[in-house]
Structures are given as structure tokens and as C-alpha cells.
Amino acid sequence: MNTNYLYLLIFAALIGETDIEVNLSSIIPAYNEYVTVLLGIAGTKAILIAMFYQHLRYEPKSLSAWVIIGLVIASLLMGLSFVQLHVGH
Amino acid sequence: MAEQSWASARRWLYTTNHKDVGILYLITSIFLFAAAGVLALTMRTQLSAPGNTLLTSDIYNQFVTVHGMLMIFWVLSPLAFGFANFIIPLQIGARDLAFPRLNAMSYWFFLFSGVMMILSFFFGAAPDLGWTLYSPQTAALFTPTIGFNLGAGALILMTVSITMSSVNFLVTMLKMRAPGLKLRYMSAFSWAILITIFMMLYAFPSFLAAVVLLYVDRAFGTVYFSSIQGGSLLWDNVFWFFGHPEVYIVLFPALGIIADVIPTFARRPLHGAKYVIGSMVVVAMLSFAVWGHHMFVTGIGIVSTKLYTVTTIAISLPFDVMIISLIETLGMSKLRLKAPALFALGAVANFIVGGITGVFLASVALDYSLRGTYFVVAHFHYLMVGASIIGLIGGLYYWFPKITGRMYNEKLAKIHFVISMIGFQILYFPMFLLLDMPRRVVTYTPDTGWGLLNLTATLGGFIFGGAQLLLFYNLYRSSRVGPPSGPNPWEAWTLEWALPSPPPPHDFDVIPTFLADGSIRFGSGPGLPNGSGHSSEIGYPNGSSSHDGNSSLHLEGLSPWPILMAFAGFIFFLGLTIGKPANPQPVSYQPFWPLIADGVILGIISLFGYSREKFTVHEDSHVESWPFKQVPNMKLGIWTFLGAEVIFFGVLIGSYFFVRTNDAAWPAAGTLFDIKNGFAMTLVLLTSSLTAIMALASARAGNRSGLIASLGGTLVLGAAFLYIKAGEWFSLGASNVFQNYSLPATSYFITTGTHGVHVFAGMCMTVYLLANAIKGKYTNGDHATLEHFGLYWHFVDIVWVFLFPLFYLI
């Protein structure tokens, strides 16, 4: 596929997902599920941008792993802080 | 004469050579070591007798804080960076670091940040709450001094320096190793630095975010750390998430030195080298999961306390492997007790004491009673001074001949060692016995019974401090009149010793090759055994590389822009932090605009000069660069920097989550921040990502008009994003949002503000790219810069992809 078309396709997907995000509360009324799906959609948008606009899909896997390390460490901070606040009290 | 002086000054001010920068780091950190030592001895004098009045409590608190900060941020790590700068490229067979000018800039940022921290004494009061800066005492309400803000500015500058260095070293070590030098064959010191830098990259952004949040709280009245939902617990998390890895960050370089020095003087390869390195890797990974043990007394919940107890005990186990390995290396060896070896052994002994007493603190029950006492002071000084400083001093003696080409006075060095070790034990061991004396108290009453132990510690302090004068004298004198050392006085095996002492400016006439049999070959000459453990024969390099290389490789490598850019940053932050309080309650600061303007103007000029300067760094294609063989240096550097940015924004978003999930009264989606605004900004930014990638596609296709149009579109869309954002900011600001929704407003303004600054920075880059594109650049296969810009711009877009739902939709 022509890369320019691919970029446009990704852009369309990003806009479509944003549109879904804005209207999601009317589809999923339960708050916790709503937040989970919302952040899931944000995650897929981020992955699309990273893979196709930042070209991670075409880079060596080691570079993706390098990026993932940062995400894992940031998640560790958020996850363990959440446990401190809300688990075992 | 004057011309000669200027040439010398010019060399040191403008140098980008890794060895010069290393020497600058070493000298600066030695001076700051002396300054921090003077503060410490003054404090010890104050505590030497009950009821002493030498220092007021205010001054004492400032001395405690600045002493701690100077030692941790401006002595221990920079001393290690000094060695790393000088030695690492030599050990891995690189001609310099990947980005020499960035390396020089890191040093100047470090120097100016240190100046700023010391200046804080002269602006009301220096930071005075301990190096941990516990909230909410750091709120402007309780510490309304400009000096405190200045200290925060210094920490921000220092963190910028560290981040630049981290990126530079990681790219260098992962991408520029001599042919054949696989990661597993690197020396223990190189490995220790690699792992240290890795921890720095991911730990310091958390600290940067914490200090930025703190500064904004103080300057603009936001409430992250003064609210109940955030407050002390939030600070504890974001600080200690950095603070505990920092313990290993200051320790590992010394351990690496020890693991290089002991095999050299024991004449045996490091026993179980791969297990030592594996242990360091395990510690580095676990270091990000133990920070909660600093929070046992904060009521974080039983599950968390159990979790952190397990991880803290677990992290002590790899250290056992390292110690056993060092002991095994010594076993049956014919140890030559030269000064570096003595200091290495002393550091190991102190490390064992400091490490074991640290394991005590993993127990929740013990931690409850020992927390905040002099037992803890003794424990961490056994690590930070006993292991780290003593180990680094061993490194000073070890590499002194390589750096200066002269030998130090061995007898004086041995006397220095003996007095240092005796003084150290007299200084710190009594503190283990002061189990009930709280730290950071300015004085105590006679009936406490602490007087004798404190007097003993003070005596030890002066013995230890006095011993360091021998070190300074020895190094100074020997660097001028010491006998020539020759290339390899220790008959050591790592690559730096194969070069003349001091090494030539360009390091290697010919890049060496590490052969499969463990030897090192220069050009077509015979291989020299490198003692990396997989050669049955132990031999000695002859200390000279073959001279069949091209001497024109000697590059002068001077650039004025690194120091000017760092100076611009310095005066910018000075202007930002020394402004007068606008009103006293609550304190809010008005920046000193003339200095800020000067900083911005100088920064723009320097940036322009930096980008226009012809400064070529050759990227060798035949070097060892697993696991990033296909990735160019600059691209890896950008991705590595973005890794640090992930943590920075992760902390900002994590802080938002923290207060959000801790606050039952958060306004519903759409009531505070207009969803339409958020949606519009999202569309604009996503479209700008499309134009940015189309700019790259146009450049690749050689389509100049498409490139210019796409870049112009990116610029306009970035401006549109900021325009909508500014409108929202002003509208919210006018609606008294802070009075009614202080915490949602705090998180919103700080997080979106920081993101906005990133968008603005991206727009500045776009202007530069656009100007070059109009001149005809990037369409002739030279589009790498565009690709690198795109990585950054899309990252900023990704951050917004998360901010939009977080602030507008939930």
C-alpha cells in the first residue's frame, strides 16, 4: 500500500476513535467500565501513532522493547501508588 | 603570555573532548566535596556538646539540607561522571561520546546548577528541610524564602544536565563499542556505569516532575502538595520513586571501580563476572519497586508494606553475590596492597556494614522504631561515604596516572587511607548507638546522654575531614611533580591502559578490535590479551597503540555554544526564581523579567549558533552496536530521551490519578472543562501529526513544495492548538476555578501547561525546519532531522491522546 494512503487511513482511524470516545458515555453508562474502555481506546490510538507515524512497526524489535521499558516503569509507579491508596486498608 | 592564557582558558571553556570534560567534572566535584565537608564539620561541631549555640536552628537546617544535596547531586554522581567521561570511551574503544557538544553542555548545566544552589544561601535562606524536601513543609506558606525557590531551580537545572548525560552515555555505550566488544565482554566499571545511567534515565524524570510540581505550587499557588488528597503521601511517592534508585545510582560506579581495581591488584580475573553483572541488572530492575519502604510509617496499608518488605529484602540478595564474588577473587591471590586496592577493600568492608544495617530497615517493626534516628544516618553514611566516596577515592588513585601521566605519592596515599578509615569509623559507628537520637536536631539537653557519642563522632569527623587534605595535597602536588607513570603502572588489562598516559586528544590512532580469543588488536599488529576472562593466558598490554593511523583524526572540537546555552539556562532560571514575593499570604512570586528575557535571548542566539556550527561527529559503521545495529545514533538518542519523557509525563499523569482517586468530590466530566474544546484540540493535534508525517513523506519523495506545505501546516495547527488552549486557560482563570475547584484546577493547569510547553518547543523546531526546507534542505536524502522531529512531535500528540479523556471525558 502507498504509504501516504496508509497515513491517511491511520488518521481516519484516530479521528474515528476520538469520535467514539466523545460518545462513549452514552454507550457504556457504568462508570468503571466506561473509564476502562475509554483509556483502552486512548491506548490503541497511542499504539497506532507509535507504530505507523513514529515507524516503530518498521524498526528493530529492540527499539520497541527500549520504549516499552519506560512504559513499564511508569506503570509500576502508578500501579503501586494505587495499591498504597486503595488496597489493604 | 596573555595569548597563551586565553588559549588555555578557551580550551577549558569551549572543550567538547570527553577527557577534558571528565577532568572538569572531577575538579568541580572535588571542590564541592570540600564545600559540603565544611558544612558537615560545622554541623558536627554544633552537635559536639549538648546545648551548643554555634549555629541557630535555621542555619543548621540549611546546612543539613545543602550538605546532603551537594553530596548526593553535586559530588557523588558528578565524581562518577568524571571517571565515566574520561574512562568509558577509552574502555570501550570509542573516540568520544556520541554527542560531544551535548556532553560539554551537561557539564556546564551541572556547574551552573551547583552555583545556583550555593547562591540560595544569599537569597533569604537556602532550602532547609532536608534533602528529601518533605511536603507540606515545603509549601510557600511555611518556607516563604526566595532561596528555597532558587534551590528548586538548581535542582531542575541539575536534572536537565543528568538527563542529557544519560542519553549521551547510553547511546555511546550501546552504539559505539569497538568492533568485537560485545556487551558481555565490557569491564565491570563499564557495566556499572551503563546500569547506573539506565537507572538515572528513568529515575531523574520523576524527580524533575516532583520539583516542577513543587515549584509551581510555591510560585503560582497550586495545591498538589498542600492538599489532603495529594500532600505528603503524593510527595513521598514521586520523590522516593526517584530517591531509592538514587541510592544505587551513587553506589554502582564505586562498585564498578572496586570490581575493576580488585582483579587488577589481585592479579586474577573477576570471579563470576557475569554473575556480578547479572546481579547489578537485577538490582537496577528491583530498584524501581522498593521505594515504599521509605513510607512504612505513613500508613500505606498492610498489602503495600508486605510488598515493599519482600522487594527490599530481595534487593539485598544480589549484593551478596557481588560481595562473594569479590571475596572469591581475593582468595588465593597475591594481592598488591597499593592505595587503590586498599581503598577498594575499605569500601567493601564499609559496604557490608552499611548494607546489613539497611536490611534491618526492611522490617516494618524495626523501621517503626529506627525511622528518623541517627541509626539511619549511620546506615546511609556507611553506604554513601564508606562505600561510595571511599570507592571513588580508590578510583582517583587508580586512574590518576592515566589522567595525568604521573604517579601520586604512594606512601602519602596509604597514610591517607589509614587515617580516613579510622576517622570514618570514629565518625559514623557511634551513630549506630544513638538509636534514640532524632536526626536533624540542632541540639540536645545533657540528660539525654548523647553527649559522649556525639563528641566522639565529631572527633572522627575532623580526623576524616583532615585526612582528605592529604588527598588534595597529594593529587595537586603529584600532578605537577610526580614521576612519570608510564602507560600502564598497574599492569591492568582494560583497554584504557593500552594507551599512553595521558592519552592523546583523539584517543586512538586506530580503533582497536576485540578478538574472539580475548585479545585486543590495533591495526594489523598482534593482539594484546585483555584479561577479560576468556583467555587462558594473562599478559600485559604494552601501553602503546600502533601508530599507523591517520593523525589528522585529531579534531580540535572546541565549541562556545554549550557553555553559552547552559549560561542562558542559568540566568533564565535565576530570573524565574529570584523574583520578589508579590504578596506575602499566600506567597506567590513575580519573576524577575529582565533576567528571563536575557536568558531567552541568549538561549535563542546559542541555539542558532549551535545548529549552524559545523561540528561533525563521525558515525563508524563497523562498530559493535548490538542490540541497535540498524538504528542511527541520533534516532536512538531521541528515543532514549522520549523514554525519560514517558516517565516525566507518567509522573504528572500518575499524580493526577493519585489525587483524583483520592477525592470523592471531583466535578463530573463536562462541568469544568468544555468537552468541545478538548475535542477541537484533539482534532487539531491529530491533524498536525498527519501533516508532520506527510512532511517526511514529501521529503523522502523529493517533493519540496509538499514538504514546505506540510511543515507550514504543522506549524499553523500547533499554533491553533495553543490558541484554543490559551483561550481555555484565560476563561478558566477568570472564572475563579482555583477558589472552587483547587485540586482539579491544579492538575489541569500543570499537566496541560507542561504539555503546552512541549507543543511550543515543537513549534520552534518546526520554524527551524521550515526555514531550512525553504532553502532547499531535506529533499535530497538528508531528511533524518525531519524524522527525528517527527518522533518528538508524535510523542507530544500521544501525550495529548491520554490527557483528552482524562481531563475532559471522565
Interface residues (C-beta under 8 A of the other chain):
Chain A: T3 N4 Y7 L8 F11 L14 I15 T18 E21 V22 L24 S25 Y34 V35 L38 L39 I41 A42 K45 A46 I49 A50 Y53 Q54 H55 E59 P60 S62 L63 W66 V67 I69 G70 L71 I73 A74 S75 L76 L77 M78 L80 S81 F82 V83 Q84 L85 H86 V87 G88 H89
Chain B: Y202 S206 L233 N237 V238 F241 F288 A289 G292 M295 I300 G301 I302 V303 S304 L307 P627 F628 K629 Q630 V631 L636 W639 T640 L642 G643 A644 V646 I647 F649 G650 V651 I653 G654 F657 F658 T661 N662 A669 I675 F679 T682 L683 L686 T687 S689 L690 A692 I693 M694 A697 E787 G790 L791 H794 F795 D797 I798 V801 F802 F804 P805 L809 I810
